[in-house]
Amino acid sequence: MKRIVVALIRLYQKTFTARYIIQKNLHIPYHPCRFEPSCSEYTLLSVQKHGVIKGLKMGFAQILKCNGF
């Protein structure tokens, strides 16, 4: 299960990076993540360290903080 979640996060990161490159080349405004590491990287690290359930909960909490909820 952990490998599947990690693979999905990595796929998201690659897709997001490609979208950023396209936006940059088209001169479309881009707002980068305000956290370091980014929410997806934080979630990935949390899943690898704490397991799928707790890692996803921690990542979701980070995303909620980023969006201002």
Secondary structure as UniProt FT lines:
FT   HELIX           2..25
FT   TURN            26..27
FT   HELIX           39..50
FT   HELIX           52..67
//
